Amino acid sequence: MADRKTVPSLKKTPLTAAHQALGARLVEFGGWLMPVQYAGILQEHRAVRETAGVFDISHMGEFIISGPSAEAWLNAMLCNDIRAISPGHGQYTLLLNEAGGVLDDWYIYRLEDQTYLAVVNATETGKDFNWLQKKVASNVTLKNVSEEYAALALQGPQSEAILYKTFDKEIRRIRRNQIMTTPYQGQPVWVARTGYTGEDGYELFFPAELAEGLWQRLLTVGGVPAGLGARDTLRLEACYPLYGHELSETISPLEAGLGHFVSFDKPERFTGKDSLRRQKDAGLPRRLVAFEMTGLTAPPRARYAVLVDGQRVGEVTSGGVSPTLKKNLGLALIDHSHAKVGNRIDIEIRDQRRPALIVPKPFYNNLRK
Amino acid sequence: MNSHIPDNLKYVASHEWLSTQNGIATVGITDHAQAELSDVVYVELPPLGKTLAAKAPAAVVESVKAASDIYAPVSGEVVAVNSALAADPALVNRSPYEQGWMFKLKIADPGELAALLDAAAYRAKLG
């Protein structure tokens, strides 16, 4: 067994000391020192499926975009249609390059008519900001507030009850993808009903100085600390893409099965539109599929080869053991002609071909409409 | 975190332990190693009869997060594997030095045993 590497000068969230005090195992993730687990990944995974877990997601980036032209500009920068959301609502969207590859995947909220909050991947924050800053239009203000903001995700069937206990004053009930603001110790906290686990839940965005207090409060009222390890197993069961795995600059949102978030009908010619249109007309070369291993095998892992009749047809993008379903499963990007539910494929695990079956996505989802 | 390090075993810096009896070495991973890996979900064991060189990859332990190679502490032929790990891989976590043993080697060169760490030396390595 190899020792873990220690990497110097990693970025820390406002909660690093709190994680250490809980005995968390801290690891490097995209330049950040983050908790991968506290009590154990399986236990934390179960807590989110059965009660509620709390994740430090302060490494994620936040941009505030505002101004009279923000709507039209965002619609040219991002592939989903921002006009579909009114103030107090959010949507999943993607930032594309001209080739139709994915620079990043975002959640964006319309806070007010002309003000937006974008939540972006930690590892891509700098890249996204540089890309957008070069293209920023007049009457649009783009601010990177990632340093000033911290964030927590509260996820699981008991999230709503825990949220109400967290804030002293009564707070408004919101639906999936809605966002509202509520004060905590005199400062505004943005509360969005969204998440990355396949459970009901919330993500909270707030000034960094509130982080320690809110974290302790959420744990006191019943939230279970959960790390990046459980976050990954939970999102894999729910088939949510992870940037760098299911999405990259060389994978299009159409290949990743995210066509629902690409608006070809909006008036703005968004970056990547022409490439995606061509790809759609020509037929997609690859598709992202979900698969389960059919025998007793080791778990599939990212970058393992996918074979059909001994020929390589693609590779695993994410894989592992599903704690909820007790199966070995994964996502794979494979040649379109083989990407059909019910097809049998082989996964190459340490030079051995192991049988798997393509199944419908997602493996698991507990979201009520 | 204080790991359990029994005094009667030999160790390798890569966190395997070894015990010997009648020229047969029993190999597993240390308490420290199982804690680092956390939840073990699968153990891939070497085929019986395979001859392993010292420090060669011998088994693979899969935790929820990742696959880790386990190395042969000394050279030898695989004469037994712990089949109980197929049904209950978490034995490696619960009982790393007993029920979680992985494989047995018929030691090819007893001279190699001298290069292994004793409990005090392994404890010092963990710091």
Boltz contact constraints between the chains, C-beta under 6 A:
constraints:
  - contact:
      token1: [A, 1]
      token2: [B, 14]
      max_distance: 6.0
  - contact:
      token1: [A, 1]
      token2: [B, 15]
      max_distance: 6.0
  - contact:
      token1: [A, 1]
      token2: [B, 33]
      max_distance: 6.0
  - contact:
      token1: [A, 1]
      token2: [B, 68]
      max_distance: 6.0
  - contact:
      token1: [A, 40]
      token2: [B, 38]
      max_distance: 6.0
  - contact:
      token1: [A, 40]
      token2: [B, 39]
      max_distance: 6.0
  - contact:
      token1: [A, 41]
      token2: [B, 39]
      max_distance: 6.0
  - contact:
      token1: [A, 41]
      token2: [B, 64]
      max_distance: 6.0
  - contact:
      token1: [A, 42]
      token2: [B, 39]
      max_distance: 6.0
  - contact:
      token1: [A, 229]
      token2: [B, 65]
      max_distance: 6.0
  - contact:
      token1: [A, 298]
      token2: [B, 42]
      max_distance: 6.0
  - contact:
      token1: [A, 298]
      token2: [B, 44]
      max_distance: 6.0
  - contact:
      token1: [A, 298]
      token2: [B, 62]
      max_distance: 6.0
  - contact:
      token1: [A, 299]
      token2: [B, 62]
      max_distance: 6.0
  - contact:
      token1: [A, 321]
      token2: [B, 41]
      max_distance: 6.0
